[in-house]
Amino acid sequence: MTKTYNFSAGPSSLPQEVLRQAQMELLDFKGSGMSVMEISHRGSWYKDLQAETIELIRQLLQLKLSQQPIFMGGGASLQFTLVPLNLAQGRKCYYLNSGSFAKQAMLAAQKLAKQFSVTAEELATTETIGYVSLPKFDSTTVDPTAAYVHFTSNNTVEGTAWPTLPKVTSVPLVADCSSNIMSVNYPYHDLALFYAGAQKNLGIAGVTLVVIDRSLIDVVSPESDVPGVMLDYRTQIEKDSVYNTPPVFAVYMLNLMAKWVYAQGGVLAMEQQCQAKSGVLYDYLDASTLYFNNVEKSDRSINNVTFTTGNPDLDQQFVKSAAVEGLVSLGGHRSVGGMRASLYNAFPMDGVRALIDFMENFRKDHS
Ligand SMILES: Cc1ncc(COP(=O)(O)O)c(C=O)c1O
């Protein structure tokens, strides 16, 4: 059988060790005689699992004591609505519109204006130039009474990423870190709130990690009109993420992934590996006569490398032929086309080399 390398942007590759561990424990979780999928979320097996997972996250991301990790459902997309609903009622909030998911987050906040007193403003954007670089902005224009500035740390579709956190000091910084959490060693303790769907670097779909600085919640008035207990961050914090049944298996996978990252040397080691993997591919692209990456070099993502031949038919042929060789899910996002190699933490360097070999053969055949 040809070896498969999965370049998907999410759900994405998981480390073999993690999959084997899950397989080994599938029928009997920690001597319980039950699968982890069967244990009660009120029992000590789950309580211990969740507590250990939170501790690992705290250590890996070097969180402050005031930063509380919680687990929620609904994907990162639900956070697009929950963040403004919980934090920005009666106040302004700003968005750095650096890509399609960043825009979705802003539009979700703006949609709330019909029923709630939320005013979401675009602080800066590069939409008119196809998001090929990150937006520049003047932080002195930020109203210091605003609830937050929201940004997307890695633009999964376009292949750009903030190399460092955007400089905003006057108001809290909120981030969608879905596609580069634990791949970039940001000072996560400088973020007032951040969130990430788990299906890229944290395991499998079904759980969203949300980390909230409690001081942020303290400034929300107790009467704040957050409709529905499940949508209120305070419920999740007070009930320790088990107000209702949590996605136990997804939290278990997050636990295994966090341990795996730990064993690899932590987030900095992950960043170095992702830099090395993407660096090899960018070097090849920059020297290529057939393929190119059209993103501003200083803003390139180390997790999602986008490229194209400039010919949509040839791009399609590339994606199909690559899949036959076991290099799967290389198609770019449906909104932009072209190709995208997603190189998250678990993706191996061997896969990058296999891709480059394939690209070179394809180039020779199509020159
Ligand atoms: C940066 C970013 N934000 C949000 C999302 C949406 O995530 P979910 O499918 O978990 O709602 C994605 C999905 O790929 C993403 O890459």
Ligand as a Chemical Component Dictionary entry (heavy atoms), coordinates in Angstrom:
data_LIG
# 
_chem_comp.id                   LIG 
_chem_comp.type                 NON-POLYMER 
_chem_comp.pdbx_formal_charge   0 
_chem_comp.three_letter_code    LIG 
# 
loop_
_chem_comp_atom.comp_id 
_chem_comp_atom.atom_id 
_chem_comp_atom.alt_atom_id 
_chem_comp_atom.type_symbol 
_chem_comp_atom.charge 
_chem_comp_atom.model_Cartn_x 
_chem_comp_atom.model_Cartn_y 
_chem_comp_atom.model_Cartn_z 
_chem_comp_atom.pdbx_ordinal 
LIG C1 C1 C 0 -8.689  30.106 11.665 1  
LIG C2 C2 C 0 -9.966  29.339 11.695 2  
LIG N1 N1 N 0 -10.981 29.814 12.438 3  
LIG C3 C3 C 0 -12.163 29.166 12.500 4  
LIG C4 C4 C 0 -12.377 27.999 11.806 5  
LIG C5 C5 C 0 -13.700 27.307 11.911 6  
LIG O1 O1 O 0 -13.530 26.266 12.802 7  
LIG P1 P1 P 0 -14.679 25.233 13.189 8  
LIG O2 O2 O 0 -14.896 24.363 12.001 9  
LIG O3 O3 O 0 -14.106 24.527 14.375 10 
LIG O4 O4 O 0 -15.893 26.012 13.542 11 
LIG C6 C6 C 0 -11.348 27.448 11.043 12 
LIG C7 C7 C 0 -11.543 26.183 10.317 13 
LIG O5 O5 O 0 -10.727 25.743 9.553  14 
LIG C8 C8 C 0 -10.123 28.149 10.987 15 
LIG O6 O6 O 0 -9.094  27.678 10.264 16 
# 
loop_
_chem_comp_bond.comp_id 
_chem_comp_bond.atom_id_1 
_chem_comp_bond.atom_id_2 
_chem_comp_bond.value_order 
_chem_comp_bond.pdbx_ordinal 
LIG C1 C2 SING 1  
LIG C2 N1 SING 2  
LIG C2 C8 DOUB 3  
LIG N1 C3 DOUB 4  
LIG C3 C4 SING 5  
LIG C4 C5 SING 6  
LIG C4 C6 DOUB 7  
LIG C5 O1 SING 8  
LIG O1 P1 SING 9  
LIG P1 O2 DOUB 10 
LIG P1 O3 SING 11 
LIG P1 O4 SING 12 
LIG C6 C7 SING 13 
LIG C6 C8 SING 14 
LIG C7 O5 DOUB 15 
LIG C8 O6 SING 16 
# 
